[in-house]
Amino acid sequence: MSERAETGRIGVDPTLLARVTAEVAEAFDGDERVAETFSRIMTDNLASVTERLGDGTTFVLTGDIPAMWLRDSGAQVRPYLVLAAEDPALTEVLVGVLRRQLEFIVLDPYANAFKRGPEPSWHADDETEMGPQIWERKYEIDSLCFPLDLGHLLWRVTGRTDVVDSRYAAAAEATLALWELEQDHSRSTYRFQRRSCPPTDTLTSDGRGTPVGWTGMSWSAFRPSDDACTHHYNVPGNMFAHAVLGRLEELAAAGLLEEELGRRAAALRAQIGEGIETHGRVTLADGGEVYAYEVDGLGSQLVMDDANMPSLLSAPLSGYLAPDDPRYLATREVLLSERNPYYYAGSAARGIGSPHTPERYVWPIALAVQGLTSLDEEEKRRIVRLLCDTTGGTGLMHEGFDCDDPSRFTREWFSWANAMFCELVLDVSGRRLPSR
């Protein structure tokens, strides 16, 4: 990878940010705490994790880990995308993020995180096909969704067609080939094992994972949390893939991708969609029907949700379901209740946590998603204020916090969570990404 380039501003134009911050203050009835927290995070969050490289690409650290995750970097830039049409210099930084992601996908579409340079990975001893630029090779279907979605969003927001270039086409081709192959995991050569670790950090059956049957969905080894799937058809991941395949169709119809790639995307999208609706739904004891979090195609289904995106709760953000779809609303009702084993209610907060963090730790990411997918504007404002109340005195969002005591938290600095807070604040202020 090329050396770091000398660059100008990384972040939002200060004049634009001041104007948007004034809009935020007005939307929250003059609440200076919300406006100040938003402005500070928008100023610092991207600049603190971003390096512009000599080849014009942008490397984005996940925060307190010195590596770039495809998923995290896609989510970290979402609030900046909202403002990109008004800030050409910011757009160049975001295009650089996309181009770095696309080059990583072509390098190894099974890898979830990559290195900036020759520094050693913490996971160099993992038993899988590690390459010199790979930080971690936990295959997660959503890792391939975020970059392709980012390219489509940049096109929609800015009108720039050059973002869908030969690099984008090559990454789309690599993604299609992998998703098609992993519809039948028995044909795959992907294996992953990690020794001396929690069970959620490795795959069973000599690195192949637990058995699955054909569903039409595409197999995933790990969840967006980087925890191993219990059943290897992750439904929210396949929902995101379904939506992204539709975006590839749209780009092909606009003449930005080859027609054949668009036809392949359409065919795979239809199979995944049928698989989700046929195998990815479960009837509860009370007779209600909701989406499962994971299934195996052999009759096993897992009813839960995890805090990380894509989640079942985030299905409207992924683009699979509208926020007022009855199927989504029925599922949402279960997810935001004790019927979800990772929903916690305490004296300070209630929301979705994760098996990735301690019991009764609620995630700001999940709270932000709850707000962004809500049909109730007052619920959105309530969640923003709750997020400001639960930083443990740091003024920053964390990975998770104790729902009874927010001073107990994991990851003091978690860039993705900070970005999600800002996206929700912008949403309340009337600034949103294009709906799909």
Wavefront OBJ file of the C-alpha trace (Angstrom):
o trace
v 0.000 0.000 0.000
v 1.290 3.458 -0.859
v 2.559 5.911 1.731
v 0.385 8.478 3.423
v -0.231 11.565 1.286
v -0.114 15.170 2.405
v -3.737 16.282 2.339
v -5.954 19.160 3.259
v -9.093 19.077 5.307
v -10.608 15.751 6.382
v -14.127 16.367 7.586
v -17.038 18.704 7.021
v -16.503 22.260 5.833
v -16.681 24.362 9.040
v -19.180 26.826 7.576
v -21.475 23.997 6.493
v -21.119 22.274 9.856
v -21.983 25.494 11.706
v -25.129 25.875 9.613
v -26.154 22.254 10.169
v -25.450 22.504 13.900
v -27.788 25.498 14.077
v -30.453 23.363 12.385
v -29.838 20.661 14.989
v -30.255 23.119 17.846
v -33.539 24.313 16.361
v -34.796 20.746 15.817
v -34.094 19.971 19.482
v -35.693 23.186 20.799
v -32.408 24.853 21.603
v -30.904 21.885 23.465
v -27.257 22.983 23.500
v -26.016 19.635 24.793
v -27.302 17.767 21.733
v -25.983 20.400 19.317
v -22.578 20.573 21.027
v -22.167 16.789 21.163
v -23.146 16.489 17.514
v -20.779 19.243 16.358
v -17.835 17.904 18.344
v -18.279 14.334 17.123
v -18.788 15.390 13.495
v -15.610 17.468 13.723
v -13.433 14.825 15.366
v -14.796 11.407 14.404
v -13.709 11.202 10.763
v -10.469 13.136 11.161
v -9.388 10.943 14.088
v -9.596 7.679 12.155
v -8.836 8.667 8.561
v -5.639 8.617 6.512
v -5.482 9.837 2.934
v -2.980 7.674 1.077
v -0.726 8.543 -1.830
v -2.838 6.557 -4.289
v -5.888 8.718 -3.575
v -7.623 6.144 -1.401
v -8.675 6.653 2.215
v -7.842 4.234 5.037
v -10.266 4.299 7.974
v -9.403 2.841 11.355
v -12.281 1.307 13.300
v -11.257 3.452 16.267
v -9.286 1.767 19.020
v -8.149 -1.145 16.796
v -5.441 -0.393 14.180
v -7.250 -1.968 11.229
v -9.919 -1.140 8.652
v -13.134 -3.161 8.703
v -15.173 -3.104 5.493
v -18.405 -2.973 7.489
v -17.342 -0.429 10.082
v -15.765 1.953 7.580
v -18.954 1.905 5.510
v -21.049 2.732 8.575
v -18.572 5.282 9.946
v -19.012 7.584 6.946
v -22.832 7.486 6.724
v -23.496 10.831 8.504
v -20.889 12.500 6.297
v -22.621 11.127 3.211
v -25.717 13.067 4.249
v -23.741 16.300 3.727
v -21.525 15.228 0.822
v -23.578 16.935 -1.904
v -22.751 20.304 -0.301
v -19.048 19.631 0.302
v -16.878 18.520 -2.667
v -13.721 18.170 -0.555
v -15.543 15.862 1.858
v -16.841 13.868 -1.097
v -13.264 13.221 -2.261
v -12.428 11.716 1.132
v -15.499 9.461 0.962
v -14.732 8.378 -2.602
v -11.277 7.466 -1.326
v -12.864 5.275 1.366
v -14.891 3.481 -1.293
v -11.877 2.893 -3.537
v -9.810 1.491 -0.673
v -12.696 -0.857 0.240
v -13.091 -2.023 -3.363
v -9.396 -2.837 -3.675
v -9.569 -4.829 -0.443
v -12.567 -6.829 -1.696
v -10.759 -7.856 -4.860
v -7.695 -8.767 -2.775
v -9.749 -11.235 -0.700
v -13.562 -11.118 -0.563
v -13.592 -13.485 2.436
v -11.653 -11.078 4.675
v -13.499 -8.702 6.991
v -10.628 -6.440 8.105
v -7.381 -5.225 6.558
v -4.055 -3.682 7.581
v -2.716 -0.263 6.738
v 0.871 -1.451 6.181
v 3.433 -4.077 7.223
v 2.500 -4.113 10.918
v 1.679 -7.607 12.240
v -1.940 -8.666 12.680
v -3.186 -9.770 16.076
v -4.686 -12.759 14.237
v -1.750 -13.930 12.142
v -2.016 -17.450 13.621
v -5.600 -18.033 12.477
v -5.942 -21.214 10.438
v -7.226 -19.826 7.164
v -5.694 -18.371 3.993
v -4.217 -15.224 5.527
v -2.514 -12.760 3.184
v 0.008 -10.024 4.066
v -2.576 -7.207 3.997
v -5.271 -9.063 5.932
v -5.968 -8.220 9.571
v -8.722 -10.794 10.043
v -10.422 -13.301 7.722
v -13.769 -13.928 9.358
v -16.181 -14.146 6.438
v -19.354 -12.113 7.004
v -21.830 -11.578 4.186
v -22.467 -7.992 5.267
v -18.788 -7.050 4.827
v -19.332 -7.168 1.077
v -22.623 -5.272 1.248
v -21.349 -2.064 2.814
v -18.834 -1.010 0.108
v -21.216 -1.717 -2.773
v -23.938 0.181 -0.918
v -21.543 3.083 -0.302
v -20.811 3.375 -4.022
v -24.499 3.433 -4.844
v -25.155 6.064 -2.163
v -22.322 8.270 -3.414
v -23.824 8.099 -6.901
v -27.303 8.931 -5.599
v -26.169 11.743 -3.280
v -23.595 13.476 -5.498
v -24.522 12.365 -9.022
v -20.927 11.307 -9.648
v -20.777 8.399 -12.067
v -17.005 7.946 -11.742
v -17.503 6.159 -8.413
v -18.859 3.182 -10.382
v -15.577 2.514 -12.181
v -13.594 -0.606 -13.081
v -12.730 -1.131 -9.402
v -16.402 -1.113 -8.464
v -17.226 -3.535 -11.289
v -14.429 -5.901 -10.217
v -15.599 -5.848 -6.591
v -19.209 -6.426 -7.674
v -18.102 -9.397 -9.785
v -16.083 -10.867 -6.902
v -19.040 -10.413 -4.558
v -21.519 -12.038 -6.936
v -19.216 -15.000 -7.499
v -18.749 -15.550 -3.770
v -22.432 -15.201 -2.894
v -23.390 -17.601 -5.684
v -20.787 -20.126 -4.534
v -21.821 -19.851 -0.876
v -25.422 -20.695 -1.670
v -24.019 -24.233 -1.540
v -21.337 -24.107 1.125
v -20.313 -27.715 0.431
v -18.552 -26.408 -2.714
v -16.568 -23.781 -0.808
v -12.903 -24.035 0.177
v -13.286 -21.397 2.918
v -12.202 -22.623 6.348
v -11.553 -20.748 9.586
v -10.205 -21.891 12.929
v -8.725 -19.995 15.857
v -7.094 -21.813 18.749
v -7.314 -20.959 22.480
v -10.284 -18.638 22.090
v -13.952 -18.409 23.071
v -16.221 -20.722 21.042
v -17.747 -17.714 19.283
v -14.366 -16.834 17.730
v -13.984 -19.968 15.639
v -15.927 -22.388 13.425
v -16.719 -25.993 14.276
v -16.290 -29.056 12.026
v -12.632 -28.373 11.206
v -13.411 -24.791 10.261
v -16.389 -25.523 8.001
v -19.175 -24.562 10.435
v -22.342 -26.388 11.385
v -24.375 -28.261 8.725
v -26.807 -26.389 6.484
v -29.342 -27.264 3.809
v -30.206 -25.387 0.613
v -32.405 -22.326 1.081
v -31.446 -19.998 -1.774
v -29.825 -17.672 0.763
v -26.051 -17.253 0.901
v -23.991 -18.768 3.732
v -22.085 -16.654 6.249
v -19.461 -17.823 8.730
v -19.753 -14.948 11.193
v -22.209 -12.286 12.267
v -21.662 -8.504 11.980
v -20.401 -8.740 15.581
v -17.536 -10.976 14.355
v -19.083 -13.764 16.469
v -19.636 -17.130 14.802
v -23.126 -17.797 13.480
v -25.161 -20.376 15.372
v -26.906 -21.241 12.097
v -25.115 -20.094 8.962
v -27.870 -18.360 7.038
v -27.826 -14.972 8.724
v -31.182 -13.463 7.776
v -30.420 -9.724 8.232
v -27.170 -10.202 6.306
v -29.103 -11.809 3.461
v -31.677 -9.006 3.626
v -28.877 -6.489 3.079
v -27.432 -8.608 0.260
v -30.879 -8.739 -1.373
v -31.115 -4.941 -1.274
v -27.552 -4.442 -2.554
v -28.194 -6.791 -5.473
v -31.128 -4.554 -6.381
v -28.746 -1.588 -6.392
v -26.422 -3.427 -8.766
v -29.426 -3.960 -11.042
v -30.142 -0.232 -10.872
v -26.551 0.664 -11.739
v -26.606 -1.749 -14.680
v -29.902 -0.282 -15.911
v -28.269 3.170 -15.766
v -25.445 1.909 -17.999
v -22.814 2.081 -15.258
v -22.321 -1.708 -14.995
v -22.467 -4.443 -17.617
v -25.933 -5.760 -18.472
v -24.857 -9.345 -17.766
v -23.782 -8.424 -14.243
v -27.187 -6.832 -13.735
v -28.927 -10.005 -14.930
v -26.863 -12.163 -12.566
v -27.638 -9.796 -9.694
v -31.361 -10.004 -10.478
v -31.340 -13.806 -10.578
v -29.450 -14.122 -7.295
v -31.635 -11.471 -5.674
v -34.753 -13.452 -6.547
v -33.302 -16.653 -5.046
v -32.181 -14.936 -1.842
v -35.535 -13.175 -1.482
v -37.428 -16.425 -1.874
v -35.100 -18.045 0.648
v -35.687 -15.302 3.216
v -39.458 -15.458 2.880
v -39.638 -19.277 2.746
v -37.024 -20.273 5.319
v -36.270 -17.068 7.264
v -39.603 -16.633 9.029
v -40.858 -18.392 12.140
v -44.277 -18.808 13.745
v -44.265 -17.996 17.455
v -46.199 -19.802 20.168
v -48.865 -17.074 20.142
v -49.372 -17.593 16.412
v -47.534 -14.466 15.290
v -44.988 -14.680 12.479
v -41.648 -12.874 12.584
v -38.273 -13.033 10.906
v -35.649 -15.253 12.508
v -32.119 -13.965 13.054
v -30.485 -17.146 11.723
v -31.641 -20.410 10.168
v -29.860 -23.491 8.852
v -32.255 -24.749 6.182
v -32.646 -27.964 8.168
v -35.413 -26.774 10.480
v -33.432 -24.858 13.113
v -34.267 -21.181 13.631
v -32.955 -18.585 16.094
v -35.295 -15.825 17.287
v -33.196 -12.912 18.571
v -31.451 -9.800 17.359
v -27.925 -8.505 17.793
v -26.934 -4.871 18.239
v -24.604 -4.767 15.239
v -25.781 -3.744 11.761
v -27.175 -5.271 9.706
v -29.697 -6.476 12.236
v -33.330 -7.398 11.917
v -34.104 -4.054 13.539
v -32.119 -2.277 10.804
v -33.967 -3.954 7.898
v -35.448 -0.595 6.746
v -31.955 0.975 6.752
v -30.649 -1.957 4.697
v -33.490 -1.424 2.258
v -35.223 -4.793 2.521
v -38.410 -3.647 4.262
v -40.194 -0.339 4.733
v -40.459 0.833 8.365
v -44.250 0.549 8.182
v -44.288 -2.938 6.629
v -46.479 -5.181 8.824
v -43.854 -7.934 8.681
v -41.251 -5.528 10.006
v -43.502 -4.068 12.694
v -44.389 -7.540 14.005
v -40.723 -8.471 14.145
v -39.751 -5.148 15.714
v -42.274 -5.642 18.504
v -40.615 -8.924 19.456
v -37.065 -7.560 19.149
v -37.802 -4.639 21.479
v -39.109 -6.900 24.224
v -37.866 -9.579 26.567
v -38.714 -12.161 23.894
v -35.380 -11.107 22.404
v -32.786 -12.651 24.776
v -30.466 -9.679 24.172
v -32.992 -6.969 25.001
v -32.204 -5.432 28.380
v -34.227 -3.031 30.524
v -32.606 -1.211 33.432
v -32.890 1.928 35.518
v -30.854 4.026 33.040
v -31.812 2.602 29.647
v -33.526 -0.161 27.760
v -32.456 -1.505 24.398
v -30.699 -4.258 22.475
v -27.294 -5.580 23.474
v -25.183 -8.425 22.181
v -23.618 -11.738 23.185
v -20.393 -9.974 22.140
v -20.472 -7.839 25.312
v -21.464 -8.448 28.956
v -25.021 -9.263 29.906
v -27.271 -6.203 30.420
v -25.042 -3.962 28.311
v -27.111 -1.921 25.829
v -25.465 -0.725 22.606
v -25.714 2.885 21.381
v -25.616 1.524 17.814
v -28.819 -0.423 18.465
v -30.455 2.582 20.139
v -29.570 4.743 17.126
v -30.997 2.111 14.777
v -34.157 1.994 16.885
v -34.493 5.731 16.418
v -33.663 5.765 12.716
v -36.295 3.104 11.980
v -39.008 4.559 14.216
v -42.212 6.058 12.824
v -42.480 8.252 15.936
v -40.547 11.548 15.811
v -40.744 11.929 19.583
v -39.194 8.498 20.069
v -36.287 9.628 17.878
v -35.727 12.714 20.048
v -36.049 10.680 23.241
v -33.353 8.273 22.060
v -30.973 11.102 21.101
v -31.286 12.552 24.582
v -30.885 9.106 26.132
v -27.659 8.640 24.191
v -26.381 11.956 25.532
v -27.309 10.840 29.061
v -25.466 7.507 28.907
v -21.915 8.368 27.839
v -20.549 7.788 31.328
v -19.338 11.373 31.466
v -17.130 11.040 28.368
v -19.410 12.807 25.898
v -18.801 9.938 23.446
v -20.712 6.853 22.434
v -19.374 3.459 23.480
v -19.720 -0.098 22.256
v -22.051 -1.036 25.108
v -22.953 0.269 28.561
v -24.565 -1.183 31.662
v -28.283 -0.412 31.446
v -28.285 0.300 35.214
v -24.975 2.162 35.398
v -23.721 3.929 32.227
v -20.368 4.637 33.864
v -19.629 0.959 33.191
v -18.997 0.541 29.473
v -16.890 -1.218 26.846
v -14.643 0.654 24.386
v -14.208 4.236 25.473
v -13.843 5.329 21.852
v -15.919 3.522 19.238
v -16.092 5.490 15.995
v -19.009 3.533 14.502
v -21.257 4.289 17.484
v -20.361 7.973 17.324
v -21.284 8.014 13.633
v -24.655 6.385 14.299
v -25.470 9.009 16.913
v -24.763 11.744 14.376
v -26.842 10.041 11.686
v -29.823 9.924 14.047
v -29.392 13.594 14.994
v -29.290 14.541 11.304
v -32.403 12.446 10.681
v -34.330 14.328 13.388
v -33.127 17.569 11.797
v -34.622 16.539 8.448
v -31.361 15.575 6.730
v -31.466 11.975 5.579
v -29.848 9.624 3.102
v -31.950 8.841 0.010
v -34.633 6.240 0.677
v -34.407 3.095 -1.403
l 1 2 3 4 5 6 7 8 9 10 11 12 13 14 15 16 17 18 19 20 21 22 23 24 25 26 27 28 29 30 31 32 33 34 35 36 37 38 39 40 41 42 43 44 45 46 47 48 49 50 51 52 53 54 55 56 57 58 59 60 61 62 63 64 65 66 67 68 69 70 71 72 73 74 75 76 77 78 79 80 81 82 83 84 85 86 87 88 89 90 91 92 93 94 95 96 97 98 99 100 101 102 103 104 105 106 107 108 109 110 111 112 113 114 115 116 117 118 119 120 121 122 123 124 125 126 127 128 129 130 131 132 133 134 135 136 137 138 139 140 141 142 143 144 145 146 147 148 149 150 151 152 153 154 155 156 157 158 159 160 161 162 163 164 165 166 167 168 169 170 171 172 173 174 175 176 177 178 179 180 181 182 183 184 185 186 187 188 189 190 191 192 193 194 195 196 197 198 199 200 201 202 203 204 205 206 207 208 209 210 211 212 213 214 215 216 217 218 219 220 221 222 223 224 225 226 227 228 229 230 231 232 233 234 235 236 237 238 239 240 241 242 243 244 245 246 247 248 249 250 251 252 253 254 255 256 257 258 259 260 261 262 263 264 265 266 267 268 269 270 271 272 273 274 275 276 277 278 279 280 281 282 283 284 285 286 287 288 289 290 291 292 293 294 295 296 297 298 299 300 301 302 303 304 305 306 307 308 309 310 311 312 313 314 315 316 317 318 319 320 321 322 323 324 325 326 327 328 329 330 331 332 333 334 335 336 337 338 339 340 341 342 343 344 345 346 347 348 349 350 351 352 353 354 355 356 357 358 359 360 361 362 363 364 365 366 367 368 369 370 371 372 373 374 375 376 377 378 379 380 381 382 383 384 385 386 387 388 389 390 391 392 393 394 395 396 397 398 399 400 401 402 403 404 405 406 407 408 409 410 411 412 413 414 415 416 417 418 419 420 421 422 423 424 425 426 427 428 429 430 431 432 433 434 435 436
